[in-house]
Amino acid sequence: MTSYAVGDLQGCLDPLQELLEKLAFDPAQDQLIAVGDLVNRGPKSLETLQFCKSLGPAFKMVLGNHDLHLLAISKGVRTATPHDSLALILAAPDREELLNWLQQQPLLLTVGDYTLVHAGIPPQWDLLTAQRLAAEVSAVLRSEDSGVYFQNMYGNQPSVWREDLEGPERWRAITNYLTRMRLCTATGALDLESRDGLNSVPPFAPWFSYSARKTRNNKVIFGHWAALRGQDCGVNLFALDTGYVWGGPLRIMSMDTQEYFDHR
């Protein structure tokens, strides 16, 4: 069995299927794990959801900010923007089945030696903390409180984590770290305003750049940051959002060999 991790698909099903064919991917024995943002911006968000769900146990994923945005729109707590390409999902006859399946997905996965998350893990959290807090939000998403979660999901505050946060503020802070973070301070104060973050201004810097980061010895696979173009971010870091929807390649990584396979 080979396990593959794939970067942000954002509704770009054709290059995914072409890469899987090239790799002779066999869902009977191989596994595909997505780092979130299955949908939005690209041309085939509905088909991408349907395909990934159809893989059954051969597919796993973590939720990204675009996936959560779709769920919020479907609950009526947010309106689609002109940039969104989600209308076909919302009008699909299998809409509820797809959205219910999506809402069950976690925010963080640990597979073998790897941890997969959409945006990253802030420098002040160790792996056990990240796993615990991600599980908190996943439990809310699967509970009767999910409506309250979506009604309060949007927003940039609180900008720094405190363990005494409660309720929607706590859920929002965890969600922002795991699905939206690019830049933060050494203590984890977030800058969610900068668009690409490559020209960061102190005290903000990429979340993965801090030498005292508590997950520096853990292998972390992440997406979300298309402007990185999948560049080398350091030891134990694997950036898989190579910005296919913006003209870059689509990237899959063998989790067995750490070899990259790109579709251009």
Secondary structure, 3 states (H helix, E strand, C coil): CCEEEECCCCCCHHHHHHHHHHCCCCCCCCEEEECCCCCCCCCCHHHHHHHHHHCHHHEEECCCHHHHHHHHHHCCCCCCCCCCCCHHHHHCCCHHHHHHHHHCCCCEEEECCEEEECCCCCCCCCHHHHHHHHHHHHHHHCCCCHHHHHHCCCCCCCCCCCCCCCHHHHHHHHHHHHHCCCEECCCCCEECCCCCCCCCCCCCEEHHHCCCCCCCCCEEEECCCHHHCCCCCCCCEEECCCCHHHCCCEEEEECCCCCEEEEC
